[in-house]
Amino acid sequence: MTSLSRQDAEVQVRSWGFPTVYTWTDGPNAHYPPHRHGGLTTHLILSGEFTVCYPEDDPGKKETFGPGARIDVPAGKVHEVWMGKQGCTYVIGE
C-alpha cells in the first residue's frame, strides 16, 4: 500500500463514517492493559507496529500490524495493545 500522509489518512478514516478522527503517536514499547471502549473504534497504522490481543477470546493469540493496516475493535470488546520497538503512529476513528 502506498503510504498516506497524516491528512490523507484522516480524510480516509472520516470517509468510513467515523465522526471523531485524530492521529496519535505512542513511544517505543508502549502498552495499554486490557480495556474496552463504548463504541466501535478503528486504527489506521501510518508507521511502526501495533500488536493486539483479545484476552477474553484467545489470551495467547496476538496479531501484529504495520503501515497501511486497518484494525477495527467492536464496541465493548476487551483488548490489550502493545507498540513496537520504534513506537507507532496511527489514525483513530471513534
N, C-alpha and C positions, 0 to 999 in steps of 0.2 A: 504494500500500500504506500502511496506517496505520502510523505509527511505533511501534516497540516499545520498551518500557523495557529497560534492560540485563538486569534479572532475567527478564522475559518472553522476551527473545531467547535467553538462556542455557538456559531451560527448553525452548524450541523446538529448539535445536540438540541438546540431550540426547535429545529425542524422536526425532531422526533416527538415533539409535544410537551416538553418539559418547560414549565413557566419560570423556574428558578435555575439559572445556569451560571457557574463560576469555575475558574481554574484554580487548582490547589497544588502545592508542592510539598512533599514530605522529604525529610532528610534521609540519609543512608540508614538502612535497617530499622526504620520507624515501624512501630507495631500498634495495632488497635485491638485490644482484647475483645472477646465475644460481646456483640451488641446488636441492636436492631433499630430500624427506622420505621416511622409511622406510615410512610408512603414508598412507592417504587422509587429506587434511585438507579442511575446509570453512571458509569465511569468510562470515559474515552481516554485511553492512555496516549500521551504525547511523547514521553520519554521515560526511560527506566523500566523497572519491573514491578508488578503488582501481583501478589500471591494471596489467594483467598481460600478459606476453608469454611464449610458449613457444619459445625460440630454436632448439631442435633441430627444431621442426616448421615454423615460418614466422618467421624472425628479424625481419622487418619489420612483422609484424602485432601491434598492441597493442589490447586491449579495455579500456574504462573502465567501471566500475560505480559506482553510487551507492546511497543508502539503500534497504534492502529487498532488495537483490540477494544471491543466494547464489552463491558461486564454489567449486566443488569442484576440487581438484588431486589427480589419481591418485597413488598411491604410486610413487616413483621418477621422476616426470616433472619434468624440469628446467624451472624457471620463474623469471622475473625480475619484480620488483614495484616500482611507484612509487606514492607517495601524492600527493594533490592539494595545491593551494596552501593549503588550510585544514587539512591533515592528514587523518587518517581514524581512526575508532573502529569496531572490528568484533569480533564474537564468533568465536572459533576453536574448532573441534571437531577432535579428533585421536583 
